[in-house]
Amino acid sequence: MDNRSQFKSLSAKHLAKRTVQGLIGLKHFSKARRAIVNQQRVFAIQVFELHRLIKKPKQLYQRKLRHPILFLIV
């Protein structure tokens, strides 16, 4: 049985770090792990920016309600 067929037969919830390292090798495991960590970092930044962009129109609308004359000039 080669590594790929062993990998397919294992349940995802039963895969341990060492099992995956043994199946795909330390080099590929490290590369995949770095890619996953990087994607998580990028995703966190994107979520932060999305929330910031959603909040901005709300802030502008609230300012407009408090000071409507300022928005008539623009």
N, CA, C and O atoms as a printed pandas DataFrame, in Angstrom:
     atom_number atom_name residue_name chain_id  residue_number  x_coord  y_coord  z_coord
0              1         N          MET        A               1    0.852   -1.184    0.000
1              2        CA          MET        A               1    0.000    0.000    0.000
2              3         C          MET        A               1    0.895    1.244    0.000
3              4         O          MET        A               1    1.727    1.405    0.893
4              5         N          ASP        A               2    0.733    2.111   -0.980
5              6        CA          ASP        A               2    1.567    3.317   -1.021
6              7         C          ASP        A               2    0.994    4.395   -0.110
7              8         O          ASP        A               2   -0.104    4.257    0.430
8              9         N          ASN        A               3    1.757    5.463    0.047
9             10        CA          ASN        A               3    1.375    6.533    0.978
10            11         C          ASN        A               3    0.050    7.186    0.623
11            12         O          ASN        A               3   -0.735    7.522    1.510
12            13         N          ARG        A               4   -0.207    7.367   -0.673
13            14        CA          ARG        A               4   -1.433    8.052   -1.069
14            15         C          ARG        A               4   -2.678    7.245   -0.705
15            16         O          ARG        A               4   -3.659    7.806   -0.217
16            17         N          SER        A               5   -2.643    5.943   -0.939
17            18        CA          SER        A               5   -3.819    5.143   -0.597
18            19         C          SER        A               5   -3.997    5.052    0.913
19            20         O          SER        A               5   -5.128    4.967    1.392
20            21         N          GLN        A               6   -2.907    5.068    1.669
21            22        CA          GLN        A               6   -3.012    5.094    3.128
22            23         C          GLN        A               6   -3.662    6.398    3.568
23            24         O          GLN        A               6   -4.523    6.405    4.449
24            25         N          PHE        A               7   -3.253    7.485    2.960
25            26        CA          PHE        A               7   -3.769    8.805    3.321
26            27         C          PHE        A               7   -5.268    8.882    3.055
27            28         O          PHE        A               7   -6.012    9.437    3.864
28            29         N          LYS        A               8   -5.719    8.330    1.926
29            30        CA          LYS        A               8   -7.134    8.385    1.577
30            31         C          LYS        A               8   -7.989    7.555    2.528
31            32         O          LYS        A               8   -9.150    7.886    2.764
32            33         N          SER        A               9   -7.429    6.489    3.069
33            34        CA          SER        A               9   -8.225    5.608    3.918
34            35         C          SER        A               9   -8.377    6.131    5.343
35            36         O          SER        A               9   -9.225    5.639    6.088
36            37         N          LEU        A              10   -7.573    7.120    5.736
37            38        CA          LEU        A              10   -7.647    7.649    7.093
38            39         C          LEU        A              10   -8.730    8.717    7.203
39            40         O          LEU        A              10   -8.926    9.517    6.289
40            41         N          SER        A              11   -9.418    8.716    8.316
41            42        CA          SER        A              11  -10.418    9.742    8.580
42            43         C          SER        A              11   -9.702   11.034    8.961
43            44         O          SER        A              11   -8.675   10.992    9.638
44            45         N          ALA        A              12  -10.222   12.167    8.540
45            46        CA          ALA        A              12   -9.573   13.457    8.808
46            47         C          ALA        A              12   -9.448   13.726   10.297
47            48         O          ALA        A              12   -8.453   14.304   10.734
48            49         N          LYS        A              13  -10.430   13.323   11.082
49            50        CA          LYS        A              13  -10.355   13.607   12.510
50            51         C          LYS        A              13   -9.367   12.704   13.240
51            52         O          LYS        A              13   -9.031   12.965   14.395
52            53         N          HIS        A              14   -8.905   11.661   12.591
53            54        CA          HIS        A              14   -7.938   10.759   13.214
54            55         C          HIS        A              14   -6.505   11.031   12.762
55            56         O          HIS        A              14   -5.588   10.311   13.157
56            57         N          LEU        A              15   -6.305   12.050   11.950
57            58        CA          LEU        A              15   -4.965   12.357   11.465
58            59         C          LEU        A              15   -4.205   13.180   12.501
59            60         O          LEU        A              15   -4.650   14.255   12.902
60            61         N          ALA        A              16   -3.084   12.676   12.918
61            62        CA          ALA        A              16   -2.225   13.407   13.837
62            63         C          ALA        A              16   -1.099   14.047   13.038
63            64         O          ALA        A              16   -0.824   13.656   11.904
64            65         N          LYS        A              17   -0.459   15.024   13.639
65            66        CA          LYS        A              17    0.642   15.732   12.982
66            67         C          LYS        A              17    1.709   14.751   12.500
67            68         O          LYS        A              17    2.157   14.832   11.356
68            69         N          ARG        A              18    2.110   13.842   13.354
69            70        CA          ARG        A              18    3.163   12.880   12.984
70            71         C          ARG        A              18    2.698   11.917   11.895
71            72         O          ARG        A              18    3.502   11.478   11.073
72            73         N          THR        A              19    1.417   11.589   11.883
73            74        CA          THR        A              19    0.887   10.708   10.843
74            75         C          THR        A              19    1.010   11.375    9.480
75            76         O          THR        A              19    1.455   10.761    8.510
76            77         N          VAL        A              20    0.612   12.628    9.423
77            78        CA          VAL        A              20    0.687   13.364    8.156
78            79         C          VAL        A              20    2.140   13.534    7.740
79            80         O          VAL        A              20    2.473   13.366    6.567
80            81         N          GLN        A              21    3.007   13.867    8.689
81            82        CA          GLN        A              21    4.435   13.999    8.381
82            83         C          GLN        A              21    4.966   12.700    7.798
83            84         O          GLN        A              21    5.739   12.718    6.840
84            85         N          GLY        A              22    4.561   11.580    8.366
85            86        CA          GLY        A              22    5.019   10.286    7.874
86            87         C          GLY        A              22    4.496    9.975    6.491
87            88         O          GLY        A              22    5.186    9.341    5.693
88            89         N          LEU        A              23    3.283   10.414    6.198
89            90        CA          LEU        A              23    2.676   10.115    4.905
90            91         C          LEU        A              23    3.211   10.998    3.782
91            92         O          LEU        A              23    3.480   10.507    2.686
92            93         N          ILE        A              24    3.364   12.276    4.040
93            94        CA          ILE        A              24    3.778   13.177    2.952
94            95         C          ILE        A              24    5.221   13.643    3.079
95            96         O          ILE        A              24    5.760   14.245    2.150
96            97         N          GLY        A              25    5.844   13.375    4.202
97            98        CA          GLY        A              25    7.231   13.786    4.397
98            99         C          GLY        A              25    7.321   15.131    5.093
99           100         O          GLY        A              25    6.435   15.977    4.976
100          101         N          LEU        A              26    8.414   15.307    5.821
101          102        CA          LEU        A              26    8.597   16.524    6.615
102          103         C          LEU        A              26    8.665   17.777    5.741
103          104         O          LEU        A              26    8.121   18.820    6.103
104          105         N          LYS        A              27    9.332   17.672    4.596
105          106        CA          LYS        A              27    9.482   18.841    3.720
106          107         C          LYS        A              27    8.116   19.333    3.225
107          108         O          LYS        A              27    7.819   20.525    3.302
108          109         N          HIS        A              28    7.293   18.418    2.720
109          110        CA          HIS        A              28    5.973   18.809    2.213
110          111         C          HIS        A              28    5.050   19.243    3.346
111          112         O          HIS        A              28    4.237   20.152    3.176
112          113         N          PHE        A              29    5.176   18.590    4.506
113          114        CA          PHE        A              29    4.362   18.969    5.658
114          115         C          PHE        A              29    4.690   20.394    6.084
115          116         O          PHE        A              29    3.788   21.194    6.333
116          117         N          SER        A              30    5.976   20.711    6.167
117          118        CA          SER        A              30    6.392   22.056    6.582
118          119         C          SER        A              30    5.924   23.104    5.577
119          120         O          SER        A              30    5.482   24.188    5.956
120          121         N          LYS        A              31    6.026   22.770    4.302
121          122        CA          LYS        A              31    5.597   23.699    3.257
122          123         C          LYS        A              31    4.081   23.933    3.330
123          124         O          LYS        A              31    3.621   25.069    3.219
124          125         N          ALA        A              32    3.322   22.868    3.513
125          126        CA          ALA        A              32    1.865   22.996    3.619
126          127         C          ALA        A              32    1.481   23.779    4.870
127          128         O          ALA        A              32    0.576   24.613    4.835
128          129         N          ARG        A              33    2.166   23.509    5.962
129          130        CA          ARG        A              33    1.855   24.204    7.213
130          131         C          ARG        A              33    2.125   25.706    7.086
131          132         O          ARG        A              33    1.327   26.525    7.542
132          133         N          ARG        A              34    3.258   26.064    6.462
133          134        CA          ARG        A              34    3.565   27.485    6.247
134          135         C          ARG        A              34    2.498   28.142    5.380
135          136         O          ARG        A              34    2.084   29.272    5.640
136          137         N          ALA        A              35    2.055   27.424    4.348
137          138        CA          ALA        A              35    1.022   27.972    3.462
138          139         C          ALA        A              35   -0.287   28.193    4.221
139          140         O          ALA        A              35   -0.951   29.213    4.033
140          141         N          ILE        A              36   -0.655   27.245    5.071
141          142        CA          ILE        A              36   -1.892   27.369    5.847
142          143         C          ILE        A              36   -1.796   28.538    6.822
143          144         O          ILE        A              36   -2.733   29.328    6.937
144          145         N          VAL        A              37   -0.677   28.651    7.521
145          146        CA          VAL        A              37   -0.492   29.749    8.479
146          147         C          VAL        A              37   -0.533   31.089    7.757
147          148         O          VAL        A              37   -1.127   32.045    8.255
148          149         N          ASN        A              38    0.096   31.165    6.585
149          150        CA          ASN        A              38    0.086   32.407    5.812
150          151         C          ASN        A              38   -1.335   32.758    5.370
151          152         O          ASN        A              38   -1.736   33.919    5.442
152          153         N          GLN        A              39   -2.097   31.762    4.912
153          154        CA          GLN        A              39   -3.472   32.015    4.494
154          155         C          GLN        A              39   -4.334   32.481    5.662
155          156         O          GLN        A              39   -5.201   33.339    5.493
156          157         N          GLN        A              40   -4.099   31.919    6.844
157          158        CA          GLN        A              40   -4.839   32.362    8.028
158          159         C          GLN        A              40   -4.525   33.820    8.349
159          160         O          GLN        A              40   -5.415   34.584    8.722
160          161         N          ARG        A              41   -3.262   34.199    8.203
161          162        CA          ARG        A              41   -2.860   35.579    8.461
162          163         C          ARG        A              41   -3.528   36.526    7.461
163          164         O          ARG        A              41   -4.063   37.566    7.843
164          165         N          VAL        A              42   -3.491   36.159    6.191
165          166        CA          VAL        A              42   -4.109   36.980    5.142
166          167         C          VAL        A              42   -5.616   37.092    5.387
167          168         O          VAL        A              42   -6.189   38.172    5.245
168          169         N          PHE        A              43   -6.252   35.988    5.750
169          170        CA          PHE        A              43   -7.688   35.993    6.009
170          171         C          PHE        A              43   -8.034   36.909    7.180
171          172         O          PHE        A              43   -9.017   37.647    7.124
172          173         N          ALA        A              44   -7.233   36.863    8.234
173          174        CA          ALA        A              44   -7.478   37.723    9.403
174          175         C          ALA        A              44   -7.392   39.196    9.014
175          176         O          ALA        A              44   -8.197   40.009    9.469
176          177         N          ILE        A              45   -6.426   39.535    8.181
177          178        CA          ILE        A              45   -6.282   40.921    7.714
178          179         C          ILE        A              45   -7.490   41.319    6.865
179          180         O          ILE        A              45   -8.006   42.428    6.999
180          181         N          GLN        A              46   -7.939   40.413    5.993
181          182        CA          GLN        A              46   -9.089   40.706    5.139
182          183         C          GLN        A              46  -10.363   40.911    5.960
183          184         O          GLN        A              46  -11.157   41.803    5.662
184          185         N          VAL        A              47  -10.558   40.089    6.990
185          186        CA          VAL        A              47  -11.734   40.245    7.851
186          187         C          VAL        A              47  -11.673   41.585    8.577
187          188         O          VAL        A              47  -12.681   42.284    8.683
188          189         N          PHE        A              48  -10.488   41.942    9.077
189          190        CA          PHE        A              48  -10.319   43.228    9.753
190          191         C          PHE        A              48  -10.672   44.378    8.814
191          192         O          PHE        A              48  -11.405   45.289    9.198
192          193         N          GLU        A              49  -10.155   44.341    7.585
193          194        CA          GLU        A              49  -10.424   45.398    6.607
194          195         C          GLU        A              49  -11.905   45.441    6.229
195          196         O          GLU        A              49  -12.473   46.522    6.073
196          197         N          LEU        A              50  -12.524   44.285    6.083
197          198        CA          LEU        A              50  -13.943   44.243    5.750
198          199         C          LEU        A              50  -14.768   44.900    6.848
199          200         O          LEU        A              50  -15.664   45.694    6.560
200          201         N          HIS        A              51  -14.478   44.579    8.088
201          202        CA          HIS        A              51  -15.209   45.192    9.198
202          203         C          HIS        A              51  -14.975   46.697    9.247
203          204         O          HIS        A              51  -15.888   47.465    9.550
204          205         N          ARG        A              52  -13.753   47.111    8.948
205          206        CA          ARG        A              52  -13.444   48.539    8.935
206          207         C          ARG        A              52  -14.238   49.246    7.829
207          208         O          ARG        A              52  -14.764   50.339    8.037
208          209         N          LEU        A              53  -14.317   48.614    6.660
209          210        CA          LEU        A              53  -15.051   49.213    5.542
210          211         C          LEU        A              53  -16.555   49.247    5.794
211          212         O          LEU        A              53  -17.237   50.174    5.355
212          213         N          ILE        A              54  -17.066   48.262    6.484
213          214        CA          ILE        A              54  -18.491   48.247    6.811
214          215         C          ILE        A              54  -18.816   49.337    7.821
215          216         O          ILE        A              54  -19.879   49.955    7.760
216          217         N          LYS        A              55  -17.903   49.567    8.739
217          218        CA          LYS        A              55  -18.137   50.546    9.796
218          219         C          LYS        A              55  -18.096   51.984    9.264
219          220         O          LYS        A              55  -18.795   52.846    9.797
220          221         N          LYS        A              56  -17.305   52.261    8.239
221          222        CA          LYS        A              56  -17.122   53.629    7.748
222          223         C          LYS        A              56  -18.420   54.279    7.262
223          224         O          LYS        A              56  -18.710   55.401    7.676
224          225         N          PRO        A              57  -19.214   53.633    6.406
225          226        CA          PRO        A              57  -20.467   54.281    5.986
226          227         C          PRO        A              57  -21.411   54.562    7.155
227          228         O          PRO        A              57  -22.117   55.570    7.165
228          229         N          LYS        A              58  -21.417   53.665    8.135
229          230        CA          LYS        A              58  -22.251   53.899    9.315
230          231         C          LYS        A              58  -21.793   55.150   10.053
231          232         O          LYS        A              58  -22.618   55.947   10.500
232          233         N          GLN        A              59  -20.484   55.324   10.183
233          234        CA          GLN        A              59  -19.948   56.506   10.858
234          235         C          GLN        A              59  -20.297   57.771   10.086
235          236         O          GLN        A              59  -20.677   58.779   10.683
236          237         N          LEU        A              60  -20.172   57.726    8.773
237          238        CA          LEU        A              60  -20.512   58.894    7.952
238          239         C          LEU        A              60  -21.991   59.242    8.069
239          240         O          LEU        A              60  -22.352   60.415    8.154
240          241         N          TYR        A              61  -22.834   58.232    8.074
241          242        CA          TYR        A              61  -24.270   58.471    8.203
242          243         C          TYR        A              61  -24.601   59.093    9.557
243          244         O          TYR        A              61  -25.410   60.017    9.637
244          245         N          GLN        A              62  -23.987   58.596   10.601
245          246        CA          GLN        A              62  -24.228   59.149   11.933
246          247         C          GLN        A              62  -23.751   60.597   12.021
247          248         O          GLN        A              62  -24.405   61.425   12.656
248          249         N          ARG        A              63  -22.624   60.910   11.395
249          250        CA          ARG        A              63  -22.133   62.292   11.375
250          251         C          ARG        A              63  -23.099   63.196   10.624
251          252         O          ARG        A              63  -23.350   64.335   11.018
252          253         N          LYS        A              64  -23.634   62.659    9.531
253          254        CA          LYS        A              64  -24.579   63.440    8.726
254          255         C          LYS        A              64  -25.827   63.774    9.544
255          256         O          LYS        A              64  -26.371   64.872    9.430
256          257         N          LEU        A              65  -26.272   62.838   10.356
257          258        CA          LEU        A              65  -27.449   63.093   11.195
258          259         C          LEU        A              65  -27.162   64.145   12.260
259          260         O          LEU        A              65  -28.035   64.944   12.599
260          261         N          ARG        A              66  -25.944   64.146   12.787
261          262        CA          ARG        A              66  -25.592   65.109   13.838
262          263         C          ARG        A              66  -25.304   66.492   13.278
263          264         O          ARG        A              66  -25.646   67.499   13.898
264          265         N          HIS        A              67  -24.667   66.545   12.088
265          266        CA          HIS        A              67  -24.251   67.826   11.492
266          267         C          HIS        A              67  -24.672   67.863   10.018
267          268         O          HIS        A              67  -23.805   67.804    9.146
268          269         N          PRO        A              68  -25.951   67.958    9.714
269          270        CA          PRO        A              68  -26.399   67.892    8.317
270          271         C          PRO        A              68  -25.882   69.033    7.455
271          272         O          PRO        A              68  -25.739   68.854    6.246
272          273         N          ILE        A              69  -25.602   70.177    8.017
273          274        CA          ILE        A              69  -25.151   71.328    7.230
274          275         C          ILE        A              69  -23.773   71.089    6.611
275          276         O          ILE        A              69  -23.487   71.595    5.526
276          277         N          LEU        A              70  -22.931   70.334    7.280
277          278        CA          LEU        A              70  -21.596   70.057    6.747
278          279         C          LEU        A              70  -21.657   69.247    5.464
279          280         O          LEU        A              70  -20.772   69.371    4.617
280          281         N          PHE        A              71  -22.671   68.429    5.303
281          282        CA          PHE        A              71  -22.764   67.579    4.131
282          283         C          PHE        A              71  -23.447   68.275    2.958
283          284         O          PHE        A              71  -23.413   67.770    1.837
284          285         N          LEU        A              72  -24.051   69.400    3.197
285          286        CA          LEU        A              72  -24.655   70.161    2.110
286          287         C          LEU        A              72  -23.602   70.925    1.320
287          288         O          LEU        A              72  -23.821   71.234    0.149
288          289         N          ILE        A              73  -22.479   71.231    1.925
289          290        CA          ILE        A              73  -21.416   72.001    1.281
290          291         C          ILE        A              73  -20.711   71.170    0.216
291          292         O          ILE        A              73  -20.327   71.704   -0.825
292          293         N          VAL        A              74  -20.541   69.917    0.451
293          294        CA          VAL        A              74  -19.793   69.037   -0.454
294          295         C          VAL        A              74  -20.561   68.673   -1.648
295          296         O          VAL        A              74  -20.063   67.938   -2.501
